[in-house]
Amino acid sequence: MLEKIPVQGVHHITLVGADRQTSIDFWEGVLGMPIVFEQPNLDNPRESHIYFDPGDGRLITIFTNDDRKPDPRRTPTEPGCVHHIAFTVSKAVYMQAEARLKARGIAPAIRDRFIFDAMYFKDPLGLLIELSCYKFEPPAGFTHTDVLLQAHKIRVAGGAREIHEIHLAEAIETLQRRRNETLSEDTTAKNPYSKA
């Protein structure tokens, strides 16, 4: 019998870097990810393996070798290749990120993705990096993916091409109703101002 293998999240992502200092300067010096440990690459002793914390306790790891030089050309985007890596940032950080990148000579592309704001730029090795800031907060006890799954169902039922803010609002309301028990028999929307 074939059984699924239930994963519980991303453990780490490992990238092939160039020299050690380029990785440190970008991942820690630009994106603020602290190095949590470093050791030799256990499969290739000529390389170092640097581990960075992207802020959620998971890991981004980089194989570095000081004989490799940075190449800023866009990394391949053929099938099987990584297109980009997206990182969550707060709205406050997102609002400052463009200026901070431009101060380094990086001109990011800004996109409205309806469910989040996105900023794209390449790392020194040509990998596309995205900084994302959600436009909503999930209700307590739910995740962003819970809201997106519910919003998708609402979007499809309504025939919309993509998820918009109205779908998110309706999804949040649906999840709130699912979570919040009440003694009220009538939970429909009311207008208490109409009696004044």
Secondary structure, 3 states (H helix, E strand, C coil): CCCCCCCCCCCEEEEECCCHHHHHHHHHCCCCCCEEEEEEECCEEEEEEEEECCCCCCEEEEEECCCCCCCCCCCCCCCCCCCEEEEECCHHHHHHHHHHHHCCCCCCEEEECCCEEEEEEECCCCCEEEEEEECCCCCCCCCHHHHHHHHHHHHHHHCCCCCCHHHHHHHHHHHHHHHCCCCCCCCCCCCHHHHC
